Amino acid sequence: MLAVAALATVTACSGGSTVVATKAAGAVGDVVATTGPQPAGPPARLTVTPRTRSTGVSPAAPVTVRAAGGTLSSVRLVNPAGRQVSGTLSVDRTAWRSSEPLGYSKSYTLTVVATSPAGRATRQVSTFSTVTPDNFTMPSFGALDNGGTFGVGMPITLHFDEAVPDRAAAERALQVDTNPPVTGAWHWIDSQNLHWRPKTAPGHYWRAGTKVTVSANLYGVNLGSGLYGQADRVASFTIGRSQIGIIDNATHMMTIYVDGKAVRKVPVSLGRGGSVTINGRTIDFWTRSGPHVVLEKYQVREMKSESYGIPKDSPLGYDEKIPLAVRISGAGEFIHAASWSVADQGQRNVSHGCVNISPSNAQWFFDTFRYGDIVDVRGTPYKLGITDGLGDWNLSWTDWVKGSALG
């Protein structure tokens, strides 16, 4: 921060006063009279951004001052309470730039003193005010907000607590940095949610060990219709080792690969298939095909058929506490311990749509798989939708990039 310079550089103790009455070409703001005899020669010329008396200024836009034909002696930017805004001065003292964001709905006063090589002082005062939004939205990276290690299938997820009218403006404010570098793209799931995933061949995901930092530089950004970003967000996380379970409906087996090597074969029983119609609504019992992403884990999870429309007292109804439940879809598909169907596992499908495995296999799976790991189900008639949990990997890359507002 450049401190206010001593006024001895611009004020004489005696004698008459001379007003620097000429406003330098290109200068912005009010040139204020300085007292005392002034050295000969032209004054320094000042260029200030934003221009004086500007309104609706973005609080994220830097305030800048440049001096031509002289150097900056003092720059002071203050808010209505008189608090000084910090800034940085260039080594040659010809440029100053604010280094902290401003506030919404505030007026600021910028006072600049510059000195020509001959010692002639120019003092300039300008004022401006920042934008007053109609509404704010707070971004969140969900599970990624706290960092940590995630599986190779974990997309970057960004949620807004308000619908975003200008999606392109939002995307332009986002930055993804990875080590090693990868190509990727954003895809809008709906008006409040967008995801980023790397470009990969089908069946391939993040590279294990990748370091990821995602920045949502949304403070001060006009997102359309008077909606502005309430704050910036940054999240950093690491991609862990590759852990992928591939379920073959034809063989009723799940083969688990760790860093590309098959380490375990697990008999499974998937959704029994077929459907029922209750109160005009058709409910099917198929496990969805395609890459699923591990979303949650529960030591015990209460599961009720009423949650998706089947009464508890109907022939297909249930209300049970299920152990070692790992969620893989938003609609309610879990991989969980099912002691009652061990004889069917590896032989036939008997579940309502979940993946049944034995208690011992369920314990291993629960202890081993983490948020973001992949379970790829193959050979069932219905495909996992992109909005069903994290169905991102079920879109081809061509279709994925179509969901970006930036093309």
N, C-alpha and C positions, 0 to 999 in steps of 0.2 A: 504494500500500500504506500502511495506517495503522500507524505505528510504535507500539510499546508505550509507553503514557503513564507518566510518572514517578509512582512510588507515593506521592509526597508528597501527592497529591490524595486518598489514601485512608488514610494512616497518620499518626498523631500521634507526637511524640517522647517525650511524657511523659503522666502521668496514667493513669487507668484505661482499660480497653477496653470498647467497646460492641459487641455482636453485632447485626447487622441480621438479626433472626430471622424477620421476616415475608417470605414469598415472594410476590411480586406476582402478582396474578391474571393468568393467561394466560402467565406466564413458563415457560420450559422449561429444565431443567438444575438444577444445584445452586448455591444461593446460598451463598457462602462468607463466613465472618466477616471483618469489617474491624475494625481496631483504632483506638483513639483516639475522642474525643468526636465524635458525629455531629450535624450541624445538624438542626434540627427540620424537620418536613414529611415527606411521603411519599417513598419512594425511587423512582427511575426503574423502569419496568416493561420487562422484556426478553422478546422473542419470538425464538426461535432455530429455524431449520430446517436440518437434520433435528433431531428431538427427541433429547434425550440418551439414550444407550444404544440408539439405533436400529441395526439390522443390515441387511445386504443393500442398502445405499444405492447408487444409481447414481453412479459417479464423474463423470458428466457433469452431474449435477444441481447447481446452485449452492448453496452454503452461504449463508444469509442471516441477518442480525441486525437487529432493529428495536428502537428505544428509544421508549417513550411516557413523557411526563412527565420528560424529561431528554435528555441527549445522550451519545453514545458517546465515552469518553475513550481507550479502548484495545480493540482486537480483535486477537487472535493465534490463528491456526489453524496447527497444526503436525502433521507426519506422524510416524511412529514414530522416524525418525532425527533428529527435532528441526528439520527444515527447515520454514521458514515458508511457508505458501501465500499468494500475493499476493491482494489484494482491493482494492475501491474503496469509498470513503466518500462518502456524499451531501454536498452543499454544506451542508445544515443539520445535519450530523453526527448524524442520527437513524437512518440505515440504512447497512448494510455488506453487500457481496456479493462472494463469491469470484470471481476473474477468470481462473482457470486450472483445468483439469480435475484431478481427484484421480486416485489410482492404484487399480487393482483390488486387492482382498484386503488392504486396509490399515486400520489404526485411526488415528483422528484425535482430537486434543484441541483444543477451542475455549475460549479464556479471554477473557471480555468484562468490561470495567469501564465502567459508565455513571455519570453524575453528574446529580443533580436540579438544578433552578434554584437551590435554596438551598445547593447544594454537598454534598449527601449522596451518598455513593458506594455503588454496588452492584457487587459482583464475582461473576461467575457462571462456572462451569466445566462444560462438557458434553463427552461423548465419544460417538463413533459409529464404525461400521466399514462399509466398502464391500463390495459383492457379490463373491463368488468364483465366476466362471463355470465351467461344465463344459467349455466349448470356446469358441474364438474363430473369427471369420471376418474375412479381410482383403478389403476392396473394392478394385476396380481399374477404371479407365475405359479400359483397353487402349490403343489408338492415341491416344486423346485425353489420356492422362496428361501428355504432354509439350507439350500445346498445339499451336499452329500454325494453318495454313489448310487447310480441307477443302472438298470439293465440296458442292453443294446437296442431295445425297441422303444425307448422313452423319447417321445417327441417333446419339443419345447411347447408348452401350453401357456397362452396369455389370455386372461379373462378381464373384461371391462365390466364394471357394475352398472353401466348405462349402454344402450345401443349406440353404435358409432355411425354417424351419417357419412363422414368422409373417410372411407377405409384407406384410400391411397395416402392421405395425410398421416394416418396412424402408422402405416407400414414404413413410410419414409423416416419415421422417428425411431425405428427399431434397428438394432445392430446385433449380429451374432458373430462371435469370434471363437474359433476352435483351433486346437493344437493336437494333431496336425490339421492343416486347413482342409475343409471339405466344402463342396457345393451343396446348397440347399435352397429351400423356398418356403414362404409362408402360404398358408391356405386358410381362408375364412370358413369356419364351420357354420357360423351364423353371425348375426350383427354384433354379438358380444364376445365371441371366442374365435381366436385364430391360433393355428399350430404351425410349427416349423419342423421339418424333417430333412435329413440329408438325402441327396440323390444317390440311389443304390440300385443294383440289379434286383429283380424279384427274389425274395428269400434271403436277402442280405440287409444288414441294418448298420447301426453305428459300428465303427471300429473300436474294439476294446481298448481302454486306456485313454480315450479322447478326453481332453479338457475343454469345457465349454463355458463361455461367459456370454450372457444375453443381456443387452441393455435396452430398456424402454425409456427413451429420452422424451417423455411426453409432457413434462411441465412446460406450460406456456404455449403448447401446440393447439391450434384451432382445429378441432375435429369435426367441424361443421355444425350449422344451426345453433351457434352460440355455446357449444360444448367444448370445454378445454380440459386438458390433462391436469389432474390435481397434484401429481407428484411423479418423479422419476422412479424407476425400479431397476435394480441390477440383481441378477442371480448367477452364481457360478456353481458348476457341478462336474462330476467325473463319470464317465461311462465305465462300468466295471467289466469283469470278464464276461465273455459271451456264454449265456445259458439259454438254450432253446429246446423246448419240448415239441416234437412233431407227432401228432396223433393221426393214425391211419384208421379211418372208420371201417375199412374192409377187413383189417386184421384185429381190430379192437385192441391195439397196442399203442403206447406212447414211448417213443425213443427219445431219450434226453441226451443232448450234446452239450458238452462244456468245452469252450474254446475249440469247437469243431470236431471233437472226439466223442463218440458214443460212450456214455458211462453207465447207462441204466435203461432197462426196458421195463415198462410198467403196464400191466394189464388194465384196461379201462372198460367202462360201460357208459355209453353216451345216451343222448336223448332217444327215447323209444320210437319217435316219429308219430305220425298221425296228428289228429287235432280234434278238438271239441268246440261246440258253439254254445256259449252261455250268455243269455241276455243280449243276443244279437251280435256278440263279439266272438270271433274265431281265435282260438288259442292253440298254437301248435307246440309240439314236444321235440323239435329238432334242435340239436346243438349246431350252432352256426359254423360254417367253414371260414377259413382264412386266418391270418395272423391276429391273435389276441395279445393284449398287453396286460401283464399283471398289474392290478390296480390297488388291491387292499388285501390284508391278511387278518384273520380272526382265529384266536384259539377256540372260541365257540361262537357260532352265529345262529341266531334264531331265524328259521326260514318258515314262511307261511304261504300256502297256496293262495290265500285270499289277497296277497299283495299283487297278484296278476290276474285276479278275477275268478278263481276256482274256490268255492266255499269249502270250509274245513270239513264239513260233514258229508261232502260228496264222495263218490268212490275214488276219485283222484285227489281228494283234498288231504292236506297235512298241516301240522304245526309242530315243528321239531327243533330241538337245539342240536346243531350239527357241528362236530369237532373239526378243527384243522381245515378251515374253509379259506380258500384263496380265490378272490374275485378276479375274473378275466373279462367281464363285460358289464356294461351299465345296466342291461336288462335283467341281470340276475344269474348269469352263468358263473358257476364256481367249480373249481377242482377241490374235492373234499373227501374226507374219510367216509366210507360207506360199508360198514361191516355187514349189513344186511344183503349186499349184492356181490359179495366176494365170489360166489360160485358163478355169477354171470360175467364178471370182469374177464376180459380176454375172449369172451364167447358171444355175447349178444348185448343189445342195448335195451336198458330197462328204466332209465331215469326220466325225469321230467324235462331234462335239457342240460343238467349239470354233468360234469365229468366225475363219475364214481371211481375211486381207487381204494385199495385196502388201507387199513389203519397204519400199517408199518410204512407203506409207500407214501401215504399222506404225510406222515411225520417227516420223512426225508425231504419230500417236496416242499413242505412248509418251512423247514429249516434252511433249505438251499436257495429257493427262488426268492427274488427281491422285486420291488416295484420297478417296472420297466422291462422285465424279462419277457420273452416271447413264448407263447403257446400257439402253435400253428395247427389248426384242425383241418383235415383234408378228407374229402369224399362224402360230405353231407349235402343235401340239396339246396340249402339256403346259405347265403353269404352274409358275414358280419357287416353291418352298416357302419359308415364312418362316424355316425353320431352315437353309436352304441358303445360307450366307454371310450377307448382310444382305438378306433378302427382305421387309423390313418394309413396303415400299410396295405390296406385292401384296395387302394386306388393305385392305378399305374402312375408313373411319373408324369406322363403327358396330361392325365386328368388332374393330378395334384397341382401342377403349376397353373392350371386354369382357375384355381381358387384364389389366386393372388390378385389384389387390386392393381398391381403394378405391371401385370402381364408377364 
